[in-house]
Amino acid sequence: MIQLRRARRYFIVGEQTVRALDDIDLDVAAGEYVAITGPSGSGKSTLLNAIGLLDRLTGGSYLLEGTDVTNFSDDELARTRREKIGFVFQFFHLVPRLTAAQNVELPLTLAGVEPAERRQRVEKALAGLGLSDRARHLPNQLSGGQRQRVAIARATVTRPQVILADEPTGNLDRASGRDVVEILEELNSSGITLLMVTHDPELAARAAREIRMVDGMIASDGRPGSRP
C-alpha cells in the first residue's frame, strides 16, 4: 500500500544541511499496524508527514496504493489526503470555535459531501466513540480524552484507508491514553492501516511491527523489541 524508495527530505539550517530522511526504503502493506519509534530528531514525524502528503520529499519516490504521488500538484495532494488518509495528532488540532460535530463534519464539507449524508456520517462517527451527548460542545468544554476521540472521529469520518497518528496519547492521562489506543486498534482490526509515532515503549510493543529511526535512517524494522 505504501512504498518509499530512496526517500529523502533535507532541510537547510544556516549553512548546514539536515538530513531528516536519508535514503529511506519502506513498504507497508494494507491493514498493517506499525509503530515508528526513535529519539527526538530522528525523523519520525518527518517520515509520517511525508507518508501523509503533508510534506514533499526532496528526492526519491512515493507510491500510495500503486499510484506515484511524488510529483502530485497541491490540489492532487489535498484530494488524496481527503480521500485516503486520516490524521490524529498529539495536540488534537480541533477548531476552537466549532462544536464537536462541526469539527467532525469539516472534512466532509471540504470533500463536497451532501449535507444529509454529512449529518448521518457525523452522528454515526460520534455515536461510535461514545460522544453523542457531546456533539454540541466546544473543544474547551471537553476533556483531553474526549477531544482526542473527536479528532479520531474527524480522521475516520471520510473512511480513509490509512490512519497516521503522531504521539496520539502524548497529552492524555494513562486511562484516557489507553482508551484512545484501543479505539485506534479497533479501527486497525477493521482493516485500516495504522502507523503511529510514539516514544512510549509499552505502546510500541502493542504494534505488530516496529520501525526504529535514528539520524533520518531506519535502524531496525521488525517485531517490537527485536531491534539489534
N, C-alpha and C positions, 0 to 999 in steps of 0.2 A: 504493500500500500504506500509506504514512504520509502523513497530511495534517494540517498545523497551520495554523490560521487565527487571526491576531492573538493568537498565543500570548504570554502574559505571565507572568513569575514575579518577584515583588517580595519583598524582604526588608527588614525594619525593623532597622536597626543604630543603637541610640541614638535620636537624633532624625532620622536620615537614612534615606531610602528608597533602597535599592539595586535598580536595575532590571537584574536578572540576565538576564532575557529581556524584550525590549521590542518588542512587536507583531511577532512572527516569523510570516511566511508561508512554508511549506515543503512541498514534495511530493517524496517518494522512491518510485520505482517498485520493484516486486518484482524482486529479483535485482541491484539496483544495488550498486556499490562506491563508497562516499563517504568521503572524508577530511574531518574537521572540524578546522580549524586556527584560530590566533589567539593573541594574547598571553595571559599569565596574567590571570585575572579577566575574560576577555572573554565568558564564558557558555558555553564549550564543554561542560564537564561538566554544567552545569545543563541544557543542551539534551538531552544524552544521557540524563540521569536522567529528564527529562520524557518522552522518547520511550520509555524503558524502564519507565515507570509506577512508578518509584521515588519520584517527587516529583509533587505535584499542581500544576497551573497555577493562578496567581492569577486569570487571565482568559483568554478565547479558547476555542478548541475543538480537539479532537484526535480524528481518525478513524483507526482502525487496521483495515486490510482492510475498509473501508467501515462499520465499526461505531463509533459515537460512544462513546468510552471516557472522556470528560471527567469525567463525574459518577458513574462506577462506584463501588460500595461497596468497602471494603477487601478483602472476600472476592472480589469480582469482579475486582479488580485483581490479587490474588495468583494467581487461577486463570489469568487471561490471561497473566501473566508466565510461569507454569509451562508453559503450552501453546504460546506463540508466540515467546518471547524468550529468548535465551541471552546471558549476560554474561561478559566477560573483562576483569579489572581489572589494573592495574599491580602491585598488591601480592598477587595470587593469591587471597587470602581463602579458603584451604583451612582446614578444621577440623583443628587440630594433633593431636588425639587419635585421628583417624580415618585409616585407611590410604588409599592412593591409590584403591583400588577402592571403599572405603566412601564417600569423598568424591564420586566419580562417581555412585555409587548413590543418594546422598541426595535429589536432586530427583525421582528415580523413586519413592522411598519416599513422599515428600510428595505425589506425584501419585496414589498408590494403585495403582501398577503391581504385578502379581502377582510374587512372589519369583522364580519360574523365569524369567519374561521379564526381570526386572531383571538377574539374573545373566548372561543371554545378551547383553543390550544393553551391560552394563558390560564384559564380556570383549571384545566386538567393538569398542567405543569405544577401549579401551586398546590393543588389538592394532593398530588402525588408526593409532595415534600412536606405535607402537614402544615401548609401556610394559608389555607383558605381564609382563616379568620384574621390574617394579617395583610390581606390583599390591598386594603386602602391605607395602610400605614406608610409613612415616610421612612427612609432608611434610619434617621436618627431616633425613631420610635421603636426600632428593632434591636435585639441583642446581636452580638457578633455572630453567633451560630445561625440565627435567623437571616442575617444579611448574607452570609455565605450560601445558605440554601436558596435565597432569592437569586444570587449570582449563578448558582448551578441551574436553577430553572431557566434563567435567561440564556445560559450556554447551551441548553438542550432543547429549548422550545422550537428551534429551527431544524431539529432532527439531524444533527451532524453525524458524520462517520468517525470523527476524531475529537476527543476532548484533551486539551492541553491545560494542565494545572500547575501553576508556579507557586510553590510553598502554600498550598491551599489551607493548611492548618496553622500557619505561622502566627496569626493574630488571634487564635482561639484558645480557650482553656481546654484541658485534656478531654473532658467529656464531650464538649462541642466538636473538637477536632476528630474524635473517634466517630461521632455521628456523620460528619462530613465525609470522612474516608469511606465509611460503609456505604453511603449513598453513591459515591463515585465508583466503588467496586460493584455495586448492583448494576449500574449503568454499563460497566465493562462486561459483566456477566450476560447482559442482553445483546452483546455483540459490538459495542462501541469500543474503538481503540482508545486506550488511556495511556498518556505519557505524563509523568508527574515529576517535577523537580522538587527535591527535598534535601534538607540537612539532617533529617531525623532517621537514624539507622533502623529504628523499630518500624517506621513507616516504609522505608525502602525494603525491609525484609518481607513485607506483605505482597510485594510485586512478584510476578513470575520471572522478571528479568531486570537486572541492574546494570546500567551503563555508568561507569565512573569516569568523570572528566578530570584532567589535570593539564593545566597550561594550554588550553584550547584543543587538546587531543583526547581521544578515547584511550584511557589507561587500561580498562578492563571491561568486558562485556560478557555477562553470563548469569547464572543463578545468583540471587542475593547472597552475599557472604563468601562468594567464590573467588574474590579478587586475589591476585597473586601477592 
